């Protein structure tokens, strides 16, 4: 017992080897942290601001990753439940592949197309009538026509043009109706392809109905207000509605405009191919009629025809490229204008205002930029008629 007491006393009065080592290590570290040498940079303390930068950046990066993971989890949960964050089912406005050919839908589409074509004929007739009336009034004022002559000329023009334009209505109506259903089938095909590529939320954005969404958004804002508050939208709410509905319409209008572009691009290519085939067949027929007996001359004519074919191909392909660019630019501008119009219309009149101003945006875009399709079609038809007329005149002269 005495031995143990003596050992404890000696340990308390004299530091051990380990204690000496710890004390020496602490002194050495303190000297390194508080002194500098001319040849070495100053050592930075662990508590300095510069040393705190790395942890701050890592924390921010970690927060961003956590936020992204949370959003991804929320998306997966919404997709698993089949409803969005407000509780509405995904793709509730998506139509079936053949829904546009069923009962009520086909009646509505037929009436819609007929009204569109009738209004187009009426508007074009009135517009041209007013333009001619102004020109006749100028001639009356300048003394080139009397008022009676101007009235008789106007009456005759109205009678002839009114009958002529409405005679073309059945053909225009059928053409427009076939185009409508063709565009709808192309749209349904694109929706099916999209369903295999994008997630359910994106597909919901692509197939949503701006009319219904604008009314839903207006109701949501109205429900947030107290019964005594004004029902008018504040400036902030108007901006919110405009931005939200413009984004909604950009998604919802993407596939319909692309389907419309696809149809007209296909028709444009077919029109140029048909015109090229017509010219080529015409050239072959002319060569057969004037084919010389000498084989060398026949080879020469074949070479000339081949060169003419290549030249026609180059010119037609260049023209087709220009018209295709115009068509794509027109449809792209129409898509943007229609979406912006939907946003503005939703602020003024949720629902019907969304549809009406969206249509005006598309029309305004068409007025600003020619689509190239209709002018190309008319140009090709006129060239074909001119060639047929020249052939008829030539045959009459030969006979």
Secondary structure, 3 states (H helix, E strand, C coil): CHHHHHHHHHHHHCCCHHHHHHHHHHHHHHHHHHCCCCCCCCCCCCCCCCCHHHHHHHHHHHHHHHHHHHHHHHHHHHHHHCECCCCCECCCCCCCCCHHHCHHHHHHHHHHHHHHHHHHHHHHHHHHHHHHHHHHHHHHHHCCCCHHHHHHHHHHHHHHHHHHHHHCHHHHHHHHHHHHHHHHHHHHHHHHHHHHHCCHHHHHHHCCCHHHHHHHHHHHHHHHCCCCCCCCCCHHHHHHHHHHHHHHHHHHHHHHHHHHHHHHHHHHHHHHHHHHHHHHHHHHHHHHHCCCCCHHHHHHHHHHHHHHHHHHHHHHHHHHHHHHHHHHHHHHHHHHHHHHHHHHHHHHCCCHHHHHHHHHHHHHHHHHCCCCHHHHHHHHHHHHHHHHHHHHHHHHHHC
